[in-house]
Amino acid sequence: MSLFARLFGKATPKAPEPILHKDCRIFPEPQKAPGGFRVAARIEKDFDGTTKTHNLIRSDIHAGQDDAVEASVAKAKLAIDQLGDTIFS
């Protein structure tokens, strides 16, 4: 551990870059669950200077976190394609 980290505590991790899809920002956020990671993502879109958010959570569970991230992005894109802006209602 570096001297800085020991003196001031751990640095906060850098926020992940969003995946852009049809003017929406997708932030994959798989949730730890029994047996692996649950598919989940935060979807954001700006409307007239206001950011609206939809939290997508599915029952799918993947053993690995990387697989859950991929599935979270795919499910978020599918929801955006199928529901459009109504996802934020």
C-alpha positions in Angstrom: 0.0 0.0 0.0 1.4 3.4 -0.9 2.3 6.0 1.7 -0.5 8.3 0.4 -3.1 5.5 0.8 -2.0 4.7 4.3 -2.1 8.4 5.4 -5.4 9.3 3.8 -7.3 6.1 3.2 -8.0 4.4 0.0 -8.6 6.5 -3.1 -12.1 6.2 -4.6 -12.1 4.1 -7.8 -12.6 6.0 -11.0 -16.2 5.8 -12.3 -16.5 3.5 -15.3 -17.1 5.0 -18.7 -20.7 4.7 -19.9 -21.7 2.7 -23.0 -23.6 4.9 -25.4 -26.7 3.6 -27.1 -29.4 5.7 -28.9 -28.6 8.9 -26.9 -28.6 6.9 -23.6 -25.8 6.1 -21.3 -25.6 2.6 -19.9 -23.6 1.9 -16.7 -23.4 -1.9 -16.1 -23.7 -2.5 -12.4 -24.1 -6.3 -11.7 -25.2 -7.0 -8.2 -23.6 -9.7 -6.0 -26.1 -12.5 -5.5 -26.0 -16.1 -4.3 -24.3 -18.1 -7.0 -22.8 -15.2 -8.9 -23.8 -11.8 -10.1 -27.3 -10.5 -11.0 -27.8 -8.6 -14.3 -28.3 -4.9 -13.5 -27.5 -1.6 -15.1 -28.3 2.1 -14.7 -29.6 3.8 -17.9 -29.5 7.6 -18.2 -30.7 10.1 -20.7 -30.8 13.9 -20.8 -34.2 15.6 -21.5 -34.1 19.4 -21.7 -31.2 19.7 -19.3 -32.5 17.2 -16.8 -31.0 13.7 -16.5 -33.5 10.9 -16.1 -32.5 7.5 -14.8 -33.9 4.0 -15.0 -32.4 1.2 -12.9 -32.7 -2.1 -14.8 -32.5 -5.3 -12.6 -33.2 -8.7 -14.0 -33.4 -12.1 -12.3 -30.6 -13.6 -14.5 -27.5 -14.7 -12.6 -24.1 -15.3 -14.1 -21.3 -17.1 -12.3 -18.7 -14.5 -13.5 -18.8 -10.8 -13.1 -17.5 -10.2 -16.7 -20.3 -12.3 -18.1 -22.8 -10.4 -15.9 -21.5 -7.1 -17.2 -21.9 -8.2 -20.9 -25.4 -9.5 -20.2 -26.3 -6.3 -18.3 -25.3 -4.1 -21.3 -27.1 -6.4 -23.8 -30.3 -6.3 -21.7 -30.1 -2.5 -21.3 -29.7 -2.1 -25.0 -32.7 -4.4 -25.6 -34.8 -2.4 -23.2 -33.9 0.9 -24.8 -34.7 -0.6 -28.3 -38.0 -2.0 -27.2 -39.3 0.7 -24.9 -37.6 3.9 -26.2 -38.1 6.9 -24.0 -41.0 5.3 -22.1 -38.4 3.5 -20.0 -38.0 6.8 -18.2 -41.7 7.3 -17.4 
